[in-house]
Amino acid sequence: MKFRFAEESDCRLVLSFIKGLADYEKMSDQVVATEELLREWIFEKRKAEVLFVCDDSKEVGFALFFHNFSTFLGRAGIYLEDLFVLPEYRGKGYGKALLKKLAQITAERGCGRLEWACLDWNQPSIDFYRSLGALPMDEWTTYRLTGDTLQKMAE
């Protein structure tokens, strides 16, 4: 099991993992990302990072993450946007290894926490995260502005 950070030439591969996750989450119709957008936002503007876990030389899982900031902690954190392991490689420790590597990166960078969200219906993932000691933040509700609503707010 090896890890590597994505390079600009990996945009197609990153997009394929995003689409795989969207299929799993029954949200394929919401994916509007393109290779060009990923190239711009991940590699040119450097707004996110992608870490692959590999079985020999084959990428079998990915984590897309970025830095956020905690005013209470007074330091940055890491927000895990996406974690996905190819179905045929699940149950073999790749997901746990990705999270462990992200925890190491979080600690090495001096960040105060590692956070992510999980769909309420995704019991297998919830059970997995809880088995690692992760706790749900039940007292918080995530809010989002997007699309036309975001544009109206920006006016």
SULHU-V987490 format. One line per field, one symbol per residue. ss: DSSP state (~ for helix, > for strand, _ for the rest). burial: 1 if it has 9 or more other ideal C-beta (glycine too) atoms within 8 Angstrom, else 0. Layout:
ss->???
burial->???
This chain:
ss->_>>>>__~~~~~~~~~~~~~~~~~___~~~____~~~~~~~~~~____>>>>>>>__>>>>>>>>>>>>>____>>>>>>>>>>>_~~~____~~~~~~~~~~~~~~~_____>>>______~~~~~~~~~_______________~~~~~~~~_
burial->00100100011011101111110000000010000001111110000111111100001111111101010000111111011111001100011111101110110000101110010001001101110000000000000000000100000
